[in-house]
Amino acid sequence: MFRGINPINLDAKGRMAMPMRYREHIATTCEGRMVATIDTDSRCLLMYTQPEWDVIQSKIEQLSSFNPVTRRIQRLLIGHATDLELDGNGRLLLPATLREYACLEKKIVLLGQGKKFEIWSEDQWLQTRDAYLDEGQDDGVIPEELQSLSL
């Protein structure tokens, strides 16, 4: 499971060093193979292990292409999906098209989300995080599926 917030610097070639605490898990579960794609709602990237992505892509492909919303999701998620592989130094090269979409420059944030990571520009993440924190204080309405959760 991937969790936590990890500040990372991209090098001049667009490579990010995967934090050490994730490397062994990635090496054993998918031999260092990952897939990155765009988030359809936020200017960030989603990154999955190859086996996890294969399940998601299969589900996306099963959706009807006649529905304009599902077709949009298929085009965006699968169309932007890019295979990545950890190099010998534990780095992943993020392609320029994905870096441009997510406005990734030198300082980025790797956000663990259980079965996937989100990759944000540091500035975008700080703005988004603050908006989420402020948003949660407005209406106090808790979705029904969360009401039985005890923290």
Solvent accessible surface area in square Angstrom, and as a share of the most:
residue,aa,sasa,rsa
1,M,139,0.62
2,F,6,0.03
3,R,167,0.61
4,G,31,0.29
5,I,96,0.49
6,N,14,0.07
7,P,104,0.65
8,I,19,0.10
9,N,90,0.46
10,L,6,0.03
11,D,50,0.26
12,A,113,0.87
13,K,133,0.57
14,G,3,0.03
15,R,55,0.20
16,M,0,0.00
17,A,45,0.35
18,M,0,0.00
19,P,27,0.17
20,M,141,0.63
21,R,146,0.53
22,Y,12,0.04
23,R,60,0.22
24,E,134,0.60
25,H,77,0.34
26,I,0,0.00
27,A,52,0.41
28,T,101,0.59
29,T,65,0.38
30,C,2,0.01
31,E,129,0.58
32,G,5,0.05
33,R,100,0.36
34,M,0,0.00
35,V,1,0.01
36,A,0,0.00
37,T,0,0.00
38,I,3,0.02
39,D,23,0.12
40,T,29,0.17
41,D,132,0.69
42,S,31,0.20
43,R,123,0.45
44,C,1,0.00
45,L,0,0.00
46,L,19,0.09
47,M,0,0.00
48,Y,19,0.07
49,T,11,0.07
50,Q,35,0.16
51,P,59,0.37
52,E,45,0.20
53,W,8,0.03
54,D,73,0.38
55,V,80,0.46
56,I,41,0.21
57,Q,50,0.22
58,S,47,0.30
59,K,130,0.55
60,I,13,0.07
61,E,101,0.45
62,Q,141,0.63
63,L,78,0.39
64,S,61,0.40
65,S,58,0.37
66,F,194,0.81
67,N,67,0.34
68,P,109,0.68
69,V,102,0.59
70,T,28,0.16
71,R,85,0.31
72,R,116,0.42
73,I,41,0.21
74,Q,15,0.06
75,R,148,0.54
76,L,45,0.22
77,L,25,0.12
78,I,48,0.24
79,G,61,0.59
80,H,64,0.29
81,A,31,0.24
82,T,40,0.24
83,D,107,0.56
84,L,11,0.06
85,E,113,0.51
86,L,29,0.14
87,D,54,0.28
88,G,87,0.84
89,N,95,0.49
90,G,6,0.06
91,R,61,0.22
92,L,0,0.00
93,L,97,0.48
94,L,0,0.00
95,P,36,0.23
96,A,49,0.38
97,T,96,0.56
98,L,1,0.01
99,R,53,0.19
100,E,126,0.57
101,Y,45,0.17
102,A,0,0.00
103,C,66,0.40
104,L,11,0.06
105,E,137,0.61
106,K,118,0.50
107,K,115,0.49
108,I,1,0.00
109,V,6,0.04
110,L,0,0.00
111,L,16,0.08
112,G,6,0.06
113,Q,85,0.38
114,G,19,0.18
115,K,123,0.52
116,K,53,0.23
117,F,0,0.00
118,E,26,0.12
119,I,0,0.00
120,W,8,0.03
121,S,9,0.06
122,E,51,0.23
123,D,98,0.51
124,Q,47,0.21
125,W,24,0.08
126,L,70,0.35
127,Q,123,0.55
128,T,27,0.16
129,R,90,0.33
130,D,64,0.33
131,A,56,0.43
132,Y,120,0.46
133,L,110,0.55
134,D,93,0.48
135,E,108,0.48
136,G,58,0.56
137,Q,149,0.66
138,D,115,0.60
139,D,106,0.55
140,G,59,0.56
141,V,114,0.65
142,I,98,0.50
143,P,64,0.40
144,E,146,0.66
145,E,139,0.62
146,L,87,0.44
147,Q,121,0.54
148,S,105,0.68
149,L,108,0.54
150,S,101,0.65
151,L,203,1.01
